[in-house]
Amino acid sequence: MCPEAYANTGSIYGLGTIAPAMGNAYTAHPDDASATYYNPAGLALEKGNEFSLGLTYFYPAVWIKGINGVTDYIDNDKMLGITIGIDSDLGHMTDYEQLEGLSFGLLLYTPPDRAYSEHAIPVSDQSYVLYEDTASQLMLLLGLGYRVTSFLQIGVSALLYMPGKMTTLYYLNTNTSPPNAVLLENRDLSIGAAPEVGFIIKPFHRVELGAVYRAKNSSGLSGLTTFIINGTPSLAQTAEEKVVTTPDQIAVGVSVTPDASLRLNADVTYSIWSNSDITDTQDNFMGTVDTLTPAVGMEYRLTNQWALRAGYSYAPSPFSGQSRNTNYVDADKHIYSLGTGHTFRLPRSGIKAHVDMFVQLQQLMERNNEQPQPFMDYTNGGLVWSSGLSLTFKL
């Protein structure tokens, strides 16, 4: 078997706290540690040293309605994520003039990457497919940004998925009794790495343009697969698999500051899914297509201490309606975001800090899936809530 699947926290939810609050429209002016993902050239915007710690909570409520007309909710995979970020101007940190304009960034994110992308529940009493995935991957991004001139920054970064474990339960029930079942368990994940390159230019006063290319990233899986078929003796074998965590992506964006209190961002991300033959655990092709994801965001500074943020993006699913014996519960998404930030100084130390928070709602549009016999037709949709809080110190 050579099944593949996809999930990437940055692509699904966003990383950090400021970018998700602005609808992930963050390519042309990412000025925190999440620039390692959105555009490593943004690291060169930093003129000091920052350390941040963030928490993010995900609550998916995806539903599926089978041929019996009953709507069931997939109320699982609630997650609490932890983010650690470092953004440092090396010239400022080391006092070496030779390193002036060179910045370093690190972003570490955990826990599992998959939230709701590969989940289904029974769509009839006799025929269904069910996936349940858990993973213990760590997402690590390392980046360098360089300020070539006052109007040009360039950057490179590497996105790494660290080794971990993945456990998958997969059930297949057709018209047989007892039902057929396949159990995949305790698979080791090998490290996967992919580069990113980007730039930011400032052709006009108050206008910035940015672009980034993210290379496809795949993590390997290996481990024991146990098959249980109609009560016959179990058959175990070693399985080798791949997980596509990120397709090739090209993102371009513009950031405009009409005045000192307002910033307007707009992005478009092109995800090249067509060069990945993604299959499920039974080698059925999922039929992925390339996607364009537009996003807009704004930040308005009420005062020097308080900022309001808002954003919207539309993320089309790379998976069309499931018309084979596959069952990938995904759909086009409207994504709405709100957030705020507060800047202050710590008592006595004088260290500058800011706390940021956001709340995001993903609305999965209803999708009809017409399955061939003996698999039953079903529809799916739902909501996914996420929220985050971070504290950043400028040292």
DRENDO-1510 file (C-alpha; in Angstrom, 1 decimal, always signed):
<recs>
REC; n; res; u; v; w
REC; 1; MET; +0.0; +0.0; +0.0 .
REC; 2; CYS; +1.2; +3.6; -0.7 .
REC; 3; PRO; -1.6; +5.8; +0.7 .
REC; 4; GLU; -1.1; +9.5; +1.1 .
REC; 5; ALA; -3.1; +12.1; +3.0 .
REC; 6; TYR; -2.6; +15.8; +3.7 .
REC; 7; ALA; -2.8; +18.2; +6.6 .
REC; 8; ASN; -0.8; +21.3; +7.5 .
REC; 9; THR; -1.6; +23.5; +10.4 .
REC; 10; GLY; -0.4; +26.6; +8.6 .
REC; 11; SER; -2.6; +25.9; +5.6 .
REC; 12; ILE; -5.7; +24.9; +7.6 .
REC; 13; TYR; -5.6; +27.3; +10.6 .
REC; 14; GLY; -2.7; +29.6; +10.3 .
REC; 15; LEU; +0.3; +29.9; +12.7 .
REC; 16; GLY; +0.9; +32.3; +15.5 .
REC; 17; THR; -1.7; +34.8; +16.7 .
REC; 18; ILE; -1.5; +37.9; +14.6 .
REC; 19; ALA; -1.7; +36.2; +11.2 .
REC; 20; PRO; -4.9; +34.1; +11.9 .
REC; 21; ALA; -6.6; +37.3; +13.2 .
REC; 22; MET; -5.9; +38.9; +9.9 .
REC; 23; GLY; -7.3; +36.0; +7.8 .
REC; 24; ASN; -3.8; +34.7; +7.1 .
REC; 25; ALA; -3.2; +37.6; +4.8 .
REC; 26; TYR; +0.4; +38.0; +6.0 .
REC; 27; THR; +2.8; +37.5; +3.1 .
REC; 28; ALA; +3.8; +41.2; +2.5 .
REC; 29; HIS; +4.4; +42.3; +6.1 .
REC; 30; PRO; +5.0; +39.4; +8.5 .
REC; 31; ASP; +6.8; +41.0; +11.4 .
REC; 32; ASP; +6.9; +38.2; +14.1 .
REC; 33; ALA; +8.4; +34.7; +14.3 .
REC; 34; SER; +5.6; +33.3; +12.1 .
REC; 35; ALA; +7.4; +35.0; +9.2 .
REC; 36; THR; +9.4; +31.7; +9.1 .
REC; 37; TYR; +6.2; +30.2; +7.5 .
REC; 38; TYR; +4.4; +33.1; +5.8 .
REC; 39; ASN; +7.5; +34.8; +4.3 .
REC; 40; PRO; +11.0; +34.4; +5.8 .
REC; 41; ALA; +11.9; +37.8; +4.2 .
REC; 42; GLY; +9.8; +39.3; +7.0 .
REC; 43; LEU; +12.3; +38.3; +9.6 .
REC; 44; ALA; +14.5; +41.2; +8.3 .
REC; 45; LEU; +11.8; +43.6; +9.5 .
REC; 46; GLU; +12.8; +42.9; +13.0 .
REC; 47; LYS; +15.2; +45.4; +14.6 .
REC; 48; GLY; +15.6; +43.7; +18.0 .
REC; 49; ASN; +15.0; +40.4; +19.7 .
REC; 50; GLU; +11.6; +38.8; +20.5 .
REC; 51; PHE; +10.5; +35.8; +22.3 .
REC; 52; SER; +6.9; +34.6; +22.2 .
REC; 53; LEU; +4.8; +31.8; +23.8 .
REC; 54; GLY; +1.3; +31.0; +22.5 .
REC; 55; LEU; -1.6; +28.7; +23.1 .
REC; 56; THR; -4.2; +27.8; +20.5 .
REC; 57; TYR; -7.4; +25.8; +20.9 .
REC; 58; PHE; -9.2; +24.0; +18.1 .
REC; 59; TYR; -12.8; +22.8; +18.3 .
REC; 60; PRO; -14.2; +21.2; +15.2 .
REC; 61; ALA; -17.9; +20.3; +14.9 .
REC; 62; VAL; -18.1; +18.7; +11.5 .
REC; 63; TRP; -21.3; +16.9; +10.5 .
REC; 64; ILE; -22.3; +14.2; +8.0 .
REC; 65; LYS; -25.8; +13.1; +6.9 .
REC; 66; GLY; -26.3; +9.6; +5.5 .
REC; 67; ILE; -29.0; +8.1; +3.3 .
REC; 68; ASN; -31.2; +7.6; +6.4 .
REC; 69; GLY; -31.4; +11.4; +6.7 .
REC; 70; VAL; -29.9; +11.5; +10.2 .
REC; 71; THR; -27.3; +14.1; +10.9 .
REC; 72; ASP; -24.4; +13.0; +13.0 .
REC; 73; TYR; -21.7; +15.3; +14.4 .
REC; 74; ILE; -18.0; +14.5; +14.4 .
REC; 75; ASP; -17.2; +16.0; +17.7 .
REC; 76; ASN; -13.6; +15.0; +18.2 .
REC; 77; ASP; -10.0; +16.0; +17.9 .
REC; 78; LYS; -10.3; +19.1; +20.2 .
REC; 79; MET; -6.7; +20.2; +20.5 .
REC; 80; LEU; -4.6; +22.6; +22.6 .
REC; 81; GLY; -1.6; +23.7; +20.6 .
REC; 82; ILE; +1.6; +25.3; +22.0 .
REC; 83; THR; +3.7; +27.7; +20.0 .
REC; 84; ILE; +7.2; +29.0; +20.8 .
REC; 85; GLY; +8.7; +31.7; +18.6 .
REC; 86; ILE; +12.1; +33.5; +18.5 .
REC; 87; ASP; +12.8; +36.4; +16.2 .
REC; 88; SER; +16.2; +38.0; +16.4 .
REC; 89; ASP; +18.2; +40.7; +14.6 .
REC; 90; LEU; +21.7; +39.1; +14.7 .
REC; 91; GLY; +23.5; +42.4; +14.3 .
REC; 92; HIS; +21.6; +43.9; +17.3 .
REC; 93; MET; +22.1; +40.8; +19.4 .
REC; 94; THR; +25.9; +40.3; +18.7 .
REC; 95; ASP; +26.9; +44.0; +18.2 .
REC; 96; TYR; +28.7; +42.9; +15.0 .
REC; 97; GLU; +28.2; +45.5; +12.2 .
REC; 98; GLN; +29.0; +42.7; +9.7 .
REC; 99; LEU; +25.7; +41.0; +10.7 .
REC; 100; GLU; +23.6; +44.2; +10.5 .
REC; 101; GLY; +20.4; +43.5; +8.6 .
REC; 102; LEU; +20.6; +39.7; +9.1 .
REC; 103; SER; +17.8; +38.2; +11.2 .
REC; 104; PHE; +17.1; +34.7; +12.5 .
REC; 105; GLY; +13.7; +33.1; +13.2 .
REC; 106; LEU; +12.5; +29.9; +14.9 .
REC; 107; LEU; +9.0; +28.7; +15.3 .
REC; 108; LEU; +8.1; +25.4; +17.1 .
REC; 109; TYR; +4.5; +24.1; +17.0 .
REC; 110; THR; +2.9; +21.0; +18.6 .
REC; 111; PRO; +0.7; +18.8; +18.9 .
REC; 112; PRO; -0.9; +16.7; +16.1 .
REC; 113; ASP; -1.2; +18.3; +12.7 .
REC; 114; ARG; -4.5; +16.6; +11.7 .
REC; 115; ALA; -7.6; +18.2; +13.2 .
REC; 116; TYR; -10.6; +17.2; +11.1 .
REC; 117; SER; -9.3; +16.6; +7.5 .
REC; 118; GLU; -9.6; +12.8; +7.5 .
REC; 119; HIS; -12.6; +11.9; +9.6 .
REC; 120; ALA; -15.8; +10.1; +8.6 .
REC; 121; ILE; -18.5; +8.3; +10.5 .
REC; 122; PRO; -21.1; +5.7; +9.4 .
REC; 123; VAL; -23.4; +6.9; +6.6 .
REC; 124; SER; -25.8; +3.9; +6.8 .
REC; 125; ASP; -26.3; +0.8; +8.8 .
REC; 126; GLN; -24.6; -1.4; +6.2 .
REC; 127; SER; -22.0; +0.5; +4.4 .
REC; 128; TYR; -19.5; +3.1; +5.7 .
REC; 129; VAL; -15.8; +4.1; +5.9 .
REC; 130; LEU; -14.3; +5.4; +9.1 .
REC; 131; TYR; -10.9; +7.0; +9.7 .
REC; 132; GLU; -9.5; +8.0; +13.1 .
REC; 133; ASP; -6.0; +9.4; +13.0 .
REC; 134; THR; -3.9; +10.6; +15.9 .
REC; 135; ALA; -0.3; +11.9; +15.5 .
REC; 136; SER; +2.5; +13.2; +17.6 .
REC; 137; GLN; +4.4; +15.3; +15.0 .
REC; 138; LEU; +6.3; +18.4; +15.9 .
REC; 139; MET; +6.4; +21.3; +13.4 .
REC; 140; LEU; +9.7; +23.2; +13.4 .
REC; 141; LEU; +10.5; +26.2; +11.1 .
REC; 142; LEU; +14.0; +27.8; +10.9 .
REC; 143; GLY; +14.5; +30.9; +8.8 .
REC; 144; LEU; +17.0; +33.6; +7.9 .
REC; 145; GLY; +16.0; +37.1; +6.6 .
REC; 146; TYR; +18.4; +39.7; +5.1 .
REC; 147; ARG; +17.7; +43.4; +4.6 .
REC; 148; VAL; +19.4; +44.1; +1.3 .
REC; 149; THR; +18.3; +47.8; +1.2 .
REC; 150; SER; +15.6; +49.8; +2.9 .
REC; 151; PHE; +13.2; +48.7; +0.2 .
REC; 152; LEU; +14.2; +45.1; -0.4 .
REC; 153; GLN; +14.3; +42.1; +2.0 .
REC; 154; ILE; +15.0; +38.5; +1.1 .
REC; 155; GLY; +14.7; +35.3; +3.2 .
REC; 156; VAL; +14.9; +31.5; +3.3 .
REC; 157; SER; +13.5; +29.0; +5.7 .
REC; 158; ALA; +13.0; +25.3; +6.2 .
REC; 159; LEU; +9.9; +23.6; +7.4 .
REC; 160; LEU; +10.6; +20.3; +9.2 .
REC; 161; TYR; +8.2; +17.7; +10.6 .
REC; 162; MET; +9.9; +15.9; +13.4 .
REC; 163; PRO; +9.7; +12.1; +14.1 .
REC; 164; GLY; +6.8; +10.9; +16.1 .
REC; 165; LYS; +4.0; +8.3; +16.2 .
REC; 166; MET; +0.8; +7.9; +14.3 .
REC; 167; THR; -2.1; +5.5; +15.1 .
REC; 168; THR; -4.9; +5.0; +12.6 .
REC; 169; LEU; -8.1; +2.9; +13.0 .
REC; 170; TYR; -9.8; +2.2; +9.7 .
REC; 171; TYR; -13.0; +0.2; +9.3 .
REC; 172; LEU; -14.7; -0.9; +6.1 .
REC; 173; ASN; -18.2; -2.4; +6.3 .
REC; 174; THR; -20.0; -3.4; +3.1 .
REC; 175; ASN; -22.9; -5.9; +3.0 .
REC; 176; THR; -21.0; -8.6; +4.8 .
REC; 177; SER; -21.4; -9.8; +8.4 .
REC; 178; PRO; -19.4; -9.6; +10.5 .
REC; 179; PRO; -17.9; -6.4; +9.1 .
REC; 180; ASN; -14.5; -6.3; +7.5 .
REC; 181; ALA; -11.9; -4.2; +9.4 .
REC; 182; VAL; -8.4; -3.0; +8.9 .
REC; 183; LEU; -6.2; -1.8; +11.8 .
REC; 184; LEU; -3.1; +0.3; +11.3 .
REC; 185; GLU; -1.2; +1.0; +14.4 .
REC; 186; ASN; +2.1; +2.4; +15.9 .
REC; 187; ARG; +3.7; +3.7; +12.8 .
REC; 188; ASP; +6.9; +5.7; +13.1 .
REC; 189; LEU; +7.2; +9.0; +11.3 .
REC; 190; SER; +10.5; +9.9; +9.6 .
REC; 191; ILE; +11.5; +13.6; +9.4 .
REC; 192; GLY; +10.3; +15.6; +6.5 .
REC; 193; ALA; +11.8; +18.9; +5.4 .
REC; 194; ALA; +11.1; +21.4; +2.6 .
REC; 195; PRO; +12.6; +24.8; +1.8 .
REC; 196; GLU; +10.8; +28.2; +1.5 .
REC; 197; VAL; +12.1; +31.3; -0.2 .
REC; 198; GLY; +10.6; +34.7; -0.3 .
REC; 199; PHE; +11.1; +38.5; -0.8 .
REC; 200; ILE; +9.5; +41.8; +0.2 .
REC; 201; ILE; +9.9; +45.0; -1.8 .
REC; 202; LYS; +8.7; +48.5; -1.0 .
REC; 203; PRO; +8.2; +50.2; -4.4 .
REC; 204; PHE; +6.2; +53.1; -3.0 .
REC; 205; HIS; +5.8; +54.9; +0.3 .
REC; 206; ARG; +3.3; +53.0; +2.5 .
REC; 207; VAL; +3.1; +50.0; +0.0 .
REC; 208; GLU; +4.9; +46.6; +0.4 .
REC; 209; LEU; +4.7; +43.7; -2.0 .
REC; 210; GLY; +5.7; +40.1; -1.0 .
REC; 211; ALA; +6.0; +36.7; -2.5 .
REC; 212; VAL; +7.0; +33.3; -1.2 .
REC; 213; TYR; +7.4; +29.8; -2.6 .
REC; 214; ARG; +6.9; +26.8; -0.3 .
REC; 215; ALA; +8.1; +23.4; -1.6 .
REC; 216; LYS; +6.1; +20.3; -1.2 .
REC; 217; ASN; +6.8; +18.5; +2.1 .
REC; 218; SER; +6.3; +14.8; +2.7 .
REC; 219; SER; +6.9; +12.8; +5.9 .
REC; 220; GLY; +7.5; +9.0; +5.7 .
REC; 221; LEU; +5.6; +6.4; +7.7 .
REC; 222; SER; +6.6; +2.9; +8.6 .
REC; 223; GLY; +5.2; +0.4; +11.0 .
REC; 224; LEU; +3.0; -2.6; +11.6 .
REC; 225; THR; -0.4; -3.1; +9.8 .
REC; 226; THR; -2.8; -5.7; +11.1 .
REC; 227; PHE; -5.6; -6.9; +8.9 .
REC; 228; ILE; -8.7; -8.5; +10.4 .
REC; 229; ILE; -11.1; -9.9; +7.8 .
REC; 230; ASN; -14.4; -11.7; +8.6 .
REC; 231; GLY; -13.0; -13.3; +11.7 .
REC; 232; THR; -10.2; -15.1; +10.0 .
REC; 233; PRO; -6.7; -15.2; +11.7 .
REC; 234; SER; -5.1; -11.8; +11.8 .
REC; 235; LEU; -2.5; -11.0; +9.1 .
REC; 236; ALA; +0.2; -8.6; +10.0 .
REC; 237; GLN; +2.7; -6.9; +7.7 .
REC; 238; THR; +5.0; -3.9; +7.6 .
REC; 239; ALA; +3.6; -0.9; +5.7 .
REC; 240; GLU; +5.4; +2.0; +4.1 .
REC; 241; GLU; +3.4; +5.1; +3.6 .
REC; 242; LYS; +3.7; +8.8; +2.9 .
REC; 243; VAL; +1.9; +11.8; +4.3 .
REC; 244; VAL; +1.8; +15.0; +2.1 .
REC; 245; THR; +1.9; +17.7; +4.7 .
REC; 246; THR; +2.2; +20.6; +2.3 .
REC; 247; PRO; +1.8; +20.9; -1.5 .
REC; 248; ASP; +3.9; +23.2; -3.6 .
REC; 249; GLN; +2.6; +26.6; -2.9 .
REC; 250; ILE; +3.1; +30.1; -4.3 .
REC; 251; ALA; +1.7; +33.0; -2.2 .
REC; 252; VAL; +1.8; +36.7; -3.2 .
REC; 253; GLY; +0.5; +39.6; -1.2 .
REC; 254; VAL; +0.3; +43.4; -0.8 .
REC; 255; SER; +0.3; +45.5; +2.4 .
REC; 256; VAL; -0.8; +49.1; +2.4 .
REC; 257; THR; -0.7; +51.6; +5.3 .
REC; 258; PRO; -2.9; +54.6; +4.3 .
REC; 259; ASP; -1.9; +56.2; +7.6 .
REC; 260; ALA; +0.1; +55.3; +10.7 .
REC; 261; SER; -3.0; +53.7; +12.4 .
REC; 262; LEU; -4.2; +51.4; +9.6 .
REC; 263; ARG; -2.7; +48.5; +7.7 .
REC; 264; LEU; -4.6; +46.6; +4.9 .
REC; 265; ASN; -3.3; +43.3; +3.6 .
REC; 266; ALA; -4.4; +41.1; +0.7 .
REC; 267; ASP; -3.0; +37.7; -0.3 .
REC; 268; VAL; -3.6; +35.0; -2.9 .
REC; 269; THR; -2.1; +31.5; -2.4 .
REC; 270; TYR; -1.8; +29.0; -5.3 .
REC; 271; SER; -1.6; +25.4; -4.0 .
REC; 272; ILE; -0.4; +22.9; -6.6 .
REC; 273; TRP; -2.2; +19.7; -5.6 .
REC; 274; SER; -2.2; +18.2; -9.1 .
REC; 275; ASN; +1.4; +17.0; -8.8 .
REC; 276; SER; +0.4; +14.7; -5.9 .
REC; 277; ASP; -1.4; +11.4; -6.5 .
REC; 278; ILE; -3.1; +11.3; -3.2 .
REC; 279; THR; -4.8; +8.0; -2.3 .
REC; 280; ASP; -6.6; +6.5; +0.7 .
REC; 281; THR; -5.6; +3.4; +2.6 .
REC; 282; GLN; -7.1; +1.2; -0.1 .
REC; 283; ASP; -5.2; +2.9; -3.0 .
REC; 284; ASN; -8.3; +4.8; -4.2 .
REC; 285; PHE; -7.2; +8.1; -5.8 .
REC; 286; MET; -8.8; +11.1; -4.1 .
REC; 287; GLY; -8.8; +13.3; -7.3 .
REC; 288; THR; -7.1; +16.4; -6.0 .
REC; 289; VAL; -7.1; +19.7; -8.0 .
REC; 290; ASP; -5.1; +22.9; -7.7 .
REC; 291; THR; -6.6; +25.7; -5.6 .
REC; 292; LEU; -6.5; +29.5; -5.3 .
REC; 293; THR; -7.1; +30.9; -1.8 .
REC; 294; PRO; -7.7; +34.6; -1.5 .
REC; 295; ALA; -7.4; +36.4; +1.9 .
REC; 296; VAL; -7.8; +39.9; +3.2 .
REC; 297; GLY; -7.0; +41.4; +6.6 .
REC; 298; MET; -6.7; +44.7; +8.4 .
REC; 299; GLU; -5.1; +46.1; +11.6 .
REC; 300; TYR; -6.3; +49.3; +13.1 .
REC; 301; ARG; -4.4; +50.9; +16.0 .
REC; 302; LEU; -6.9; +52.6; +18.3 .
REC; 303; THR; -4.0; +54.0; +20.4 .
REC; 304; ASN; -0.3; +53.2; +20.7 .
REC; 305; GLN; -1.2; +50.4; +23.1 .
REC; 306; TRP; -4.3; +48.9; +21.5 .
REC; 307; ALA; -4.9; +47.3; +18.1 .
REC; 308; LEU; -7.9; +45.7; +16.5 .
REC; 309; ARG; -7.6; +43.1; +13.7 .
REC; 310; ALA; -10.0; +41.3; +11.4 .
REC; 311; GLY; -9.8; +39.1; +8.3 .
REC; 312; TYR; -11.5; +36.8; +5.8 .
REC; 313; SER; -10.3; +34.1; +3.5 .
REC; 314; TYR; -11.9; +31.6; +1.2 .
REC; 315; ALA; -10.2; +28.2; +1.1 .
REC; 316; PRO; -11.5; +25.8; -1.6 .
REC; 317; SER; -11.0; +22.1; -0.9 .
REC; 318; PRO; -8.5; +20.3; -3.1 .
REC; 319; PHE; -10.8; +17.2; -2.9 .
REC; 320; SER; -13.9; +17.2; -5.1 .
REC; 321; GLY; -17.1; +15.5; -4.0 .
REC; 322; GLN; -16.3; +11.9; -3.1 .
REC; 323; SER; -17.7; +9.8; -6.0 .
REC; 324; ARG; -15.6; +6.6; -5.5 .
REC; 325; ASN; -15.3; +4.4; -2.5 .
REC; 326; THR; -13.5; +7.1; -0.6 .
REC; 327; ASN; -14.7; +9.2; +2.2 .
REC; 328; TYR; -12.7; +12.3; +2.9 .
REC; 329; VAL; -14.8; +14.7; +4.9 .
REC; 330; ASP; -13.7; +18.1; +3.6 .
REC; 331; ALA; -15.4; +21.0; +1.9 .
REC; 332; ASP; -14.8; +24.6; +0.7 .
REC; 333; LYS; -14.4; +26.9; +3.6 .
REC; 334; HIS; -15.3; +30.5; +4.5 .
REC; 335; ILE; -13.0; +31.7; +7.2 .
REC; 336; TYR; -13.8; +34.7; +9.4 .
REC; 337; SER; -11.4; +36.1; +12.0 .
REC; 338; LEU; -11.2; +38.7; +14.7 .
REC; 339; GLY; -8.4; +39.7; +17.1 .
REC; 340; THR; -6.8; +42.3; +19.3 .
REC; 341; GLY; -3.4; +43.2; +20.7 .
REC; 342; HIS; -2.2; +45.2; +23.6 .
REC; 343; THR; +1.3; +46.6; +24.1 .
REC; 344; PHE; +2.8; +47.5; +27.5 .
REC; 345; ARG; +6.0; +47.6; +29.5 .
REC; 346; LEU; +6.8; +45.3; +32.4 .
REC; 347; PRO; +7.0; +47.0; +35.8 .
REC; 348; ARG; +10.5; +47.9; +36.9 .
REC; 349; SER; +12.3; +46.1; +34.1 .
REC; 350; GLY; +11.0; +48.4; +31.4 .
REC; 351; ILE; +10.9; +45.4; +29.0 .
REC; 352; LYS; +8.4; +46.0; +26.2 .
REC; 353; ALA; +5.8; +43.3; +25.7 .
REC; 354; HIS; +2.5; +42.7; +23.9 .
REC; 355; VAL; -0.3; +40.2; +24.3 .
REC; 356; ASP; -2.3; +39.2; +21.3 .
REC; 357; MET; -5.5; +37.1; +20.9 .
REC; 358; PHE; -7.8; +35.9; +18.1 .
REC; 359; VAL; -10.9; +33.9; +17.5 .
REC; 360; GLN; -11.6; +32.2; +14.1 .
REC; 361; LEU; -14.6; +30.5; +12.6 .
REC; 362; GLN; -14.4; +28.2; +9.6 .
REC; 363; GLN; -17.6; +27.5; +7.9 .
REC; 364; LEU; -17.5; +24.3; +5.8 .
REC; 365; MET; -20.0; +24.6; +3.0 .
REC; 366; GLU; -22.4; +21.7; +2.5 .
REC; 367; ARG; -21.1; +19.2; +0.0 .
REC; 368; ASN; -23.0; +16.3; -1.7 .
REC; 369; ASN; -21.1; +13.1; -2.2 .
REC; 370; GLU; -22.7; +10.6; -4.6 .
REC; 371; GLN; -21.1; +7.2; -4.0 .
REC; 372; PRO; -21.2; +4.1; -6.2 .
REC; 373; GLN; -22.9; +1.0; -4.9 .
REC; 374; PRO; -22.6; -0.6; -2.4 .
REC; 375; PHE; -21.4; +2.7; -0.8 .
REC; 376; MET; -24.1; +5.1; +0.2 .
REC; 377; ASP; -24.6; +8.8; -0.7 .
REC; 378; TYR; -24.0; +11.4; +2.0 .
REC; 379; THR; -23.6; +15.1; +2.6 .
REC; 380; ASN; -21.2; +16.8; +4.9 .
REC; 381; GLY; -20.4; +20.3; +6.3 .
REC; 382; GLY; -19.9; +21.9; +9.6 .
REC; 383; LEU; -18.0; +24.5; +11.7 .
REC; 384; VAL; -14.5; +24.7; +13.1 .
REC; 385; TRP; -13.7; +27.1; +15.9 .
REC; 386; SER; -10.2; +28.1; +16.9 .
REC; 387; SER; -8.8; +30.7; +19.2 .
REC; 388; GLY; -5.4; +31.7; +20.4 .
REC; 389; LEU; -3.5; +33.8; +23.0 .
REC; 390; SER; +0.2; +34.7; +22.9 .
REC; 391; LEU; +2.6; +36.8; +25.0 .
REC; 392; THR; +5.7; +38.3; +23.3 .
REC; 393; PHE; +8.6; +40.0; +25.0 .
REC; 394; LYS; +10.9; +42.4; +23.1 .
REC; 395; LEU; +14.4; +42.1; +24.6 .
</recs>
